[in-house]
């Protein structure tokens, strides 16, 4: 730009002999080429996009997450608390409730709260030890007991019985936990079945992601029948069940072979997967650890906000590109006009200010995005 201004000065001065006019035209070139609009193009759109997101209940903590969300091709969901209400209730059982409640005393796991609600006031077990994603064990009445997933109890050497009632609960999509006695005479004492209602907006959330051209995946630590039941009701494309917490992050890394991956979760066990994803989206109704690991936090626990965040990311990046195009076009048109003496410095200054205003105004159109109810 400085070179063009110098050439303008020399050209007008040498050809016309009027160095005063030549200097005016050179100054007009410098004024019209002021990169204010280029400097405002990206930050103005990002700030407007983040403001629009906040009004819709989407908290953007990482600007990079806002830019990357537009390129997502796969969205993986946790089940409990993300697509379901996160308030499971005990619907049936064959195991002694008092023993199960003793093992669950003091735990903040949703299933533990459901057991305590069904059997309140039970004294806690001794020597409690929780196994993340597996279950809990402790001593009750001098006996070592374990309560957890079928997979965990099988790994402890217990053979689960063929129970028609348990299979019926499993077929309905209910989560099952098994209670067993360990020690010298190990035995399975029974099962507990839990039901958790889907969020009323979950099906719409998945449908909107499909409409945006994204593939959906369900990642759950629950047994396959329960996970398949949820996926079938919501129309989710792919299901991974009985996934341990430490395996979720590896699974997300594997899904990246299909494209950029977003992970939606709410629990402590989801934090590594949220961090491993290209874009982590945490429910505000979940744990602080999950929200700290994610770049985007979805307020109100509404899964539809996932599609809203992706749509807003696409619109924000489109605004950035529009702003950059018009800023460059302004310079491409304005500099030659100034060099040929068709613009005075005053008009060039006004045009420069107008270009900045137009870029900011175009970015502010993002704030007109209607809030979904």
C-alpha positions in Angstrom: 0.0 0.0 0.0 2.9 2.4 0.8 4.4 1.5 -2.5 1.2 2.4 -4.3 1.0 5.7 -2.4 4.6 6.5 -3.4 3.9 5.6 -7.1 0.8 7.8 -6.9 2.9 10.7 -5.6 5.6 10.3 -8.2 3.2 9.7 -11.0 1.0 12.7 -10.4 4.0 14.9 -9.5 6.1 14.0 -12.5 3.3 13.9 -15.0 1.4 17.0 -13.8 4.1 18.9 -12.1 1.7 19.7 -9.3 3.2 18.1 -6.2 0.5 19.4 -3.9 -2.2 17.6 -5.8 0.1 14.5 -6.0 0.5 14.5 -2.2 -3.3 14.8 -1.7 -3.9 11.8 -4.0 -1.1 9.8 -2.2 -2.7 10.6 1.2 -6.1 9.5 -0.2 -4.5 6.1 -1.1 -3.2 5.7 2.4 -6.5 6.7 4.0 -8.6 4.4 1.8 -6.3 1.5 2.5 -6.6 1.8 6.3 -7.2 -1.9 7.4 -9.7 -1.1 10.1 -12.5 -3.1 8.4 -10.1 -6.1 8.0 -9.1 -5.9 11.7 -12.8 -5.8 12.8 -14.0 -8.6 10.4 -13.2 -11.6 12.6 -13.4 -10.3 16.2 -16.7 -8.5 15.6 -18.3 -11.7 14.2 -16.9 -13.8 17.0 -18.1 -11.4 19.7 -21.6 -11.2 18.1 -21.8 -15.0 17.8 -20.8 -15.5 21.4 -23.4 -13.0 22.5 -26.1 -14.6 20.4 -25.1 -18.0 21.9 -25.3 -16.7 25.4 -28.9 -15.4 24.8 -29.8 -18.9 23.6 -28.4 -20.6 26.7 -25.0 -21.6 25.1 -21.9 -20.6 27.0 -18.9 -20.4 24.8 -15.7 -20.7 26.9 -13.3 -21.4 24.1 -13.5 -19.3 20.8 -11.8 -22.2 19.0 -14.7 -24.5 20.0 -17.1 -22.0 18.3 -15.1 -22.1 15.1 -14.7 -25.9 15.1 -18.3 -26.7 15.8 -19.3 -25.9 12.3 -17.1 -28.7 10.9 -18.4 -31.5 13.2 -19.4 -34.6 11.4 -20.2 -36.9 14.3 -21.9 -36.1 17.6 -21.5 -38.6 20.5 -23.9 -38.6 23.4 -23.7 -39.9 26.9 -27.0 -41.4 28.0 -27.8 -40.8 31.7 -28.4 -37.1 32.4 -27.7 -36.1 28.8 -30.5 -37.7 26.9 -32.4 -38.9 29.9 -33.7 -36.9 32.9 -30.8 -38.2 35.0 -33.3 -39.1 37.8 -33.6 -42.9 37.7 -36.0 -44.7 39.9 -36.1 -48.2 41.1 -38.8 -50.0 39.2 -38.3 -53.6 40.3 -36.0 -55.8 42.3 -35.3 -59.3 43.6 -32.3 -58.4 45.8 -32.7 -57.4 49.5 -33.1 -53.6 49.4 -31.6 -53.0 52.8 -28.3 -54.6 51.8 -28.2 -52.6 48.5 -29.1 -49.4 50.3 -26.3 -50.0 52.8 -23.8 -50.3 50.0 -25.1 -47.1 48.4 -25.0 -45.0 51.5 -23.1 -41.8 50.9 -22.8 -42.2 47.1 -23.9 -39.4 44.8 -24.4 -41.6 41.8 -28.0 -41.3 40.4 -28.6 -45.0 40.8 -27.5 -44.9 44.4 -29.9 -42.1 45.2 -32.7 -44.2 43.7 -31.9 -47.1 46.0 -31.8 -44.9 49.0 -35.1 -43.3 48.1 -36.6 -46.8 48.0 -35.1 -47.8 51.3 -34.4 -44.8 53.4 -32.7 -44.8 56.8 -30.4 -47.8 56.3 -27.1 -47.7 58.1 -24.1 -47.5 55.7 -21.9 -50.5 55.0 -18.3 -50.7 56.3 -15.1 -50.6 54.2 -17.0 -49.2 51.2 -15.0 -49.2 48.0 -16.3 -47.8 44.7 -15.1 -49.0 41.3 -15.7 -46.3 38.7 -18.1 -47.5 36.1 -18.4 -50.9 37.7 -20.0 -50.8 41.1 -19.4 -50.7 44.8 -18.4 -53.2 47.5 -18.5 -53.2 51.2 -19.1 -55.1 54.4 -22.6 -55.5 55.8 -23.3 -57.7 58.8 -19.8 -59.3 58.6 -20.3 -60.3 54.9 -18.5 -58.8 51.9 -21.0 -57.7 49.4 -20.8 -56.2 45.9 -23.4 -54.3 43.9 -22.7 -53.4 40.3 -22.9 -54.3 36.6 -23.2 -57.9 35.3 -19.8 -57.4 33.6 -18.1 -56.5 36.8 -19.5 -59.4 38.8 -18.6 -61.8 36.1 -15.1 -60.5 36.2 -15.1 -61.3 39.9 -15.8 -65.0 39.1 -19.6 -65.0 39.8 -21.9 -66.8 37.4 -25.1 -64.8 36.9 -28.3 -66.9 36.9 -30.8 -67.1 34.0 -33.6 -64.9 35.4 -36.6 -64.4 33.3 -37.8 -61.4 35.3 -34.4 -59.7 34.9 -34.4 -60.4 31.2 -37.9 -58.9 30.9 -36.7 -55.7 32.7 -33.7 -55.6 30.4 -35.9 -56.0 27.3 -37.8 -52.9 28.4 -34.6 -50.9 28.4 -34.2 -50.7 32.1 -30.7 -50.6 33.7 -29.8 -53.6 35.8 -27.5 -53.8 38.8 -26.7 -57.1 40.5 -26.1 -57.8 44.2 -23.8 -60.5 45.2 -22.0 -62.0 48.3 -18.3 -62.4 48.0 -15.9 -64.3 50.1 -15.6 -68.0 50.8 -19.2 -68.8 49.6 -19.9 -66.3 46.8 -23.5 -66.1 45.6 -25.7 -63.8 43.5 -28.4 -62.4 45.8 -30.6 -60.7 43.2 -31.0 -57.8 40.9 -32.3 -54.2 40.9 -33.9 -52.6 37.8 -33.9 -48.8 37.2 -35.9 -46.7 34.8 -35.0 -43.2 33.6 -37.3 -41.2 31.4 -36.0 -39.6 28.2 -35.9 -35.8 28.1 -38.9 -34.6 26.1 -36.6 -32.7 23.7 -34.1 -35.5 23.1 -35.8 -36.9 19.9 -36.0 -33.5 18.4 -32.4 -32.8 19.2 -31.2 -36.0 17.4 -33.6 -35.3 14.4 -32.1 -31.8 14.0 -28.6 -33.1 14.0 -29.5 -35.5 11.3 -31.1 -32.7 9.3 -27.8 -30.9 9.6 -26.0 -33.9 8.0 -24.4 -35.2 11.2 -24.0 -38.8 12.4 -25.1 -39.5 15.9 -23.5 -42.0 18.4 -24.6 -43.2 21.8 -21.9 -44.1 24.3 -23.1 -45.6 27.5 -21.8 -47.7 30.4 -25.2 -49.4 30.6 -25.9 -52.8 29.2 -26.6 -53.1 25.5 -30.3 -53.7 25.7 -30.9 -50.5 27.6 -28.7 -48.5 25.3 -30.3 -50.0 22.2 -33.7 -49.2 23.5 -32.8 -45.5 24.0 -31.1 -45.4 20.6 -34.1 -46.9 18.9 -36.5 -44.4 20.5 -34.4 -41.5 19.4 -33.2 -42.7 16.0 -29.5 -42.6 17.0 -27.2 -44.2 14.3 -24.6 -46.0 16.3 -24.5 -47.5 19.8 -21.6 -48.4 22.0 -22.7 -50.0 25.3 -21.0 -51.3 28.4 -18.2 -48.7 27.9 -16.0 -48.2 31.0 -15.2 -44.5 31.9 -11.5 -44.9 31.0 -12.5 -46.3 27.5 -14.8 -43.4 26.5 -11.9 -41.2 25.6 -10.3 -43.9 23.5 -13.6 -44.5 21.7 -13.9 -40.8 20.9 -10.4 -40.9 19.4 -11.4 -43.8 17.3 -14.5 -42.0 16.1 -12.3 -39.3 14.7 -11.6 -41.5 11.7 -15.2 -40.6 10.6 -14.5 -36.9 10.8 -14.5 -34.2 13.5 -16.2 -35.4 16.6 -18.3 -33.6 19.2 -19.0 -35.2 22.6 -22.0 -34.3 24.8 -21.9 -35.3 28.4 -22.6 -34.3 32.0 -20.9 -36.6 34.4 -17.5 -36.9 36.1 -16.8 -40.0 34.0 -17.5 -38.0 30.8 -14.7 -35.4 31.4 -11.9 -37.3 29.6 -14.1 -37.9 26.6 -15.2 -34.3 26.5 -11.5 -33.2 26.5 -10.6 -35.8 23.8 -13.3 -34.6 21.4 -12.7 -31.9 18.9 -15.5 -30.0 20.6 -16.8 -30.9 24.1 -20.3 -29.8 25.0 -21.3 -30.2 28.7 -24.7 -30.0 30.3 -24.9 -27.3 32.9 -27.0 -29.6 35.0 -24.0 -32.0 35.3 -20.8 -31.9 37.3 -18.3 -29.0 37.4 -15.5 -31.2 36.2 -17.4 -32.0 33.0 -18.1 -28.3 32.4 -14.4 -27.5 33.0 -13.3 -30.1 30.4 -15.7 -28.8 27.7 -15.3 -25.8 25.5 -19.1 -25.2 25.3 -21.6 -25.4 28.2 -25.3 -26.0 27.4 -27.5 -24.3 29.9 -30.9 -25.7 31.1 -29.8 -29.3 30.2 -31.6 -29.1 26.8 -30.0 -31.4 24.2 -31.5 -29.3 21.4 -28.8 -26.7 22.1 -26.3 -29.0 20.5 -27.8 -28.3 17.1 -28.2 -24.6 18.0 -24.5 -24.4 18.8 -23.5 -26.0 15.5 -25.9 -23.8 13.5 -24.6 -20.7 15.2 -21.0 -21.7 14.6 -21.8 -22.1 10.9 -23.5 -18.7 10.7 -20.6 -17.0 12.6 -17.9 -18.4 10.3 -20.1 -17.4 7.3 -20.2 -13.8 8.7 -16.4 -13.8 9.2 -16.0 -14.8 5.5 -18.5 -12.2 4.4 -16.8 -9.5 6.4 -13.4 -10.4 5.0 -14.7 -10.4 1.5 -16.3 -7.0 1.7 -13.2 -5.5 3.5 -11.0 -6.8 0.7 -13.4 -5.7 -2.0 -13.5 -2.2 -0.4 -9.8 -1.9 -0.7 -9.6 -3.4 -4.2 -12.1 -0.9 -5.5 -11.1 2.1 -3.4 -7.3 2.1 -3.8 -7.4 2.4 -7.6 -10.0 5.1 -7.4 -7.8 7.1 -5.0 -4.7 6.5 -7.0 -6.4 7.9 -10.2 -7.5 11.0 -8.3 -11.2 10.1 -8.1 -11.3 10.2 -4.3 -10.3 13.1 -2.0 -8.8 12.2 1.4 -12.1 13.5 3.0 -14.2 11.1 1.0 -11.7 8.3 1.5 -11.9 8.8 5.3 -15.7 8.7 5.2 -15.6 5.5 3.1 -13.1 4.0 5.5 -15.4 4.7 8.4 -18.4 3.4 6.4 -16.6 0.1 5.7 -15.9 -0.4 9.4 -19.5 0.3 10.3 -20.8 -2.1 7.6 -18.5 -4.9 8.8 -19.8 -4.4 12.4 -23.4 -4.1 11.3 -23.1 -7.3 9.3 -21.7 -9.1 12.3 -24.5 -7.8 14.5 -27.0 -9.5 12.3 -26.0 -12.7 14.2 -27.8 -11.3 17.3 -31.1 -11.4 15.4 -31.0 -15.2 15.6 -34.3 -16.1 17.3 -34.1 -18.0 20.6 -35.6 -21.5 20.5 -38.2 -22.2 23.2 
